[in-house]
């Protein structure tokens, strides 16, 4: 499989793209990698935009709140179904009030307050593990629709 | 053209900015400043921002575009955002962002027609 983004490195057996987030431009790198993979695997334009936007929101969260972290992107197969998983991990401040953050309208420095709640609505699966002072790990999945 | 990498052109009394590149946050910030300075310099009555090339508009970019339109409005310039792709519109609404108070048009042609109608209405007053 071709490498789609300069800083993305796939593993040979189970393709996994790992992108370090430690500068603003990495938000774009993660976004482009997610977009290229979704297109390559035949996601429709709405799913591509949803996944790409989710990637952008979550990588910006890492950059703005934790300043560094990592994004891991992999292709999922469940029988004939194809999905894309994005994982974001940082050791930043964590989220103190998770319920409030997920409810939306919770605006921090550089977001609309829609970052987490909005992202959740764009994907099929959303899992968050966070603890104040320890960091945050978010995993999202989007499955290609079969008609 | 000012500091940023998005060209801002003047057509009659309207400024046209067509975003053709993948947007970094810093580029959006610079673009906002550039547009407002160009409005002051050219005394443009209208501003059209063409986003037809953008495949992704996340909440940050959406807010910056909406804020730019609101700032231009405070200066006395009407903004029309043109060419939003179907998937971008669907994604923004699903996230809960409706770009309220922002004028949009399907295409550059429609945006220019809208700006011309604003100008005529202003002249008639």
Interface residues (C-beta under 8 A of the other chain):
Chain A: X24 X25 X27 X28 X31 X32 X35 X45 X46 X48 X49 X50 X52 X53 X56 X57 X60 X104 X110 X111 X112 X114 X115 X117 X118 X119 X121 X122
Chain B: X22 X23 X24 X25 X26 X55 X56 X57 X58 X59 X60 X62 X63 X85 X86 X87 X88 X90 X91 X94 X95 X96 X97
